[in-house]
Amino acid sequence: MVAALTEPAAMTWIMGRIAALLSPYYEKDIPQGIRSLDAEDWAEALRDKPEWAITAAVRWWKSDANKDRRKRPLEGDIMARVRVEMDAVLAARIVLAKPAVADQPDDAPRCSPETAAERRKVAEDALRGFGARLAQ
């Protein structure tokens, strides 16, 4: 599941998504060469990011939850939000990289049942959020 959630978006899709995001902000007098350089910067910033995270970040930027939504976004603005969107996936990757309980020595410290229940709830909440994002 982590591999599927971190699959990079196609570059043509990324460029189309960014063009749609920026279209209300384009000025008529900017030479095409400058726009091409700007597009290269966007492509570099979002190169390895998944489609669902970019979509969520763009939708957040344009939403009422973003007080700066009337300003033209920069690559760093969208990248910062992509990182927020991907936090749970990256946390899952870290957890999955740890050895399983069966692989740990018998004297390894174990968490309390209360801590285990709390961790389970956090994981379930995070995964529930992914289901909502992926359904969009």
C-alpha positions in Angstrom: 0.0 0.0 0.0 2.9 2.4 0.8 4.4 1.8 -2.6 1.0 2.6 -4.3 0.6 5.7 -2.2 4.1 7.0 -3.1 4.0 6.2 -6.8 5.2 9.4 -8.6 2.6 11.2 -10.9 3.3 11.4 -14.6 5.1 14.6 -15.5 2.5 15.5 -18.1 -0.2 15.2 -15.5 1.8 17.4 -13.0 2.4 20.1 -15.6 -1.3 20.1 -16.5 -2.3 20.3 -12.9 0.0 23.2 -12.2 -1.0 25.0 -15.4 -4.6 24.8 -14.2 -3.7 26.0 -10.7 -1.7 29.0 -12.0 -4.0 30.0 -14.9 -5.9 32.6 -13.0 -2.6 34.3 -12.0 -1.0 34.4 -15.5 -0.1 37.9 -16.8 -0.3 38.7 -20.5 3.0 40.4 -20.8 5.2 37.5 -19.5 7.4 36.1 -22.3 6.9 32.4 -23.1 10.6 31.7 -22.3 10.0 33.0 -18.7 6.9 30.8 -18.3 8.9 27.8 -19.5 11.6 28.4 -16.9 8.9 28.8 -14.3 7.4 25.5 -15.4 10.8 23.8 -15.1 10.9 24.9 -11.5 7.5 23.4 -10.8 8.4 20.2 -12.5 11.6 19.9 -10.4 9.8 20.6 -7.2 7.0 18.0 -7.7 8.9 15.4 -9.8 8.7 12.5 -7.4 5.4 13.3 -5.7 2.2 11.2 -6.1 -0.9 12.5 -7.9 -3.2 12.2 -4.9 -0.9 14.3 -2.7 -0.5 17.0 -5.4 -4.3 17.1 -6.0 -5.0 17.4 -2.2 -2.4 20.1 -1.9 -3.8 22.1 -4.8 -7.3 21.7 -3.5 -6.2 22.8 -0.1 -4.5 25.9 -1.5 -7.7 27.0 -3.3 -9.9 26.2 -0.3 -11.2 28.5 2.4 -8.9 26.7 4.8 -6.0 28.6 3.3 -5.9 32.2 4.2 -3.4 32.9 1.4 -5.5 31.4 -1.3 -5.9 34.7 -3.2 -2.1 34.9 -3.7 -0.3 33.1 -6.5 1.2 30.0 -5.0 4.9 29.2 -5.3 6.4 25.7 -5.7 7.4 25.8 -2.0 3.8 26.5 -1.0 2.4 23.4 -2.7 5.4 21.3 -1.7 4.9 22.2 2.0 1.3 21.0 1.7 2.2 17.9 -0.2 4.5 17.0 2.8 1.5 17.5 5.2 -0.7 15.3 3.0 2.0 12.6 2.9 2.9 12.6 6.7 0.8 9.5 7.5 2.3 7.6 4.5 5.8 8.4 5.6 5.0 7.4 9.2 3.6 4.1 7.9 6.8 3.5 6.0 8.9 4.1 9.1 6.7 1.8 11.2 6.8 -0.9 8.6 10.6 -0.7 8.4 10.9 -1.6 12.1 11.4 -5.3 12.9 8.3 -7.2 13.8 7.7 -8.1 17.5 8.5 -11.7 16.8 11.9 -10.6 15.5 12.8 -8.8 18.7 14.7 -10.4 21.6 12.5 -11.7 24.5 13.9 -9.1 26.8 13.0 -6.2 24.5 10.7 -3.6 26.2 7.1 -4.0 25.4 4.5 -1.2 25.4 1.6 -1.3 27.9 -1.9 -2.4 26.7 -3.0 1.2 27.0 -0.1 2.5 24.8 -0.9 -0.3 22.3 -4.6 0.7 22.2 -3.6 4.4 21.7 -1.2 3.5 18.9 -3.8 1.3 17.2 -6.4 4.2 17.3 -3.9 6.7 15.8 -3.1 4.2 13.0 -6.7 3.5 12.3 -7.5 7.2 12.2 -4.6 7.8 9.8 -5.7 5.0 7.5 -9.3 6.1 7.6 -8.1 9.5 6.4 -6.3 7.9 3.4 -9.5 6.2 2.4 -11.3 9.5 2.2 -8.4 11.1 0.2 -8.1 8.3 -2.2 -11.8 8.2 -2.9 -11.7 11.8 -4.1 
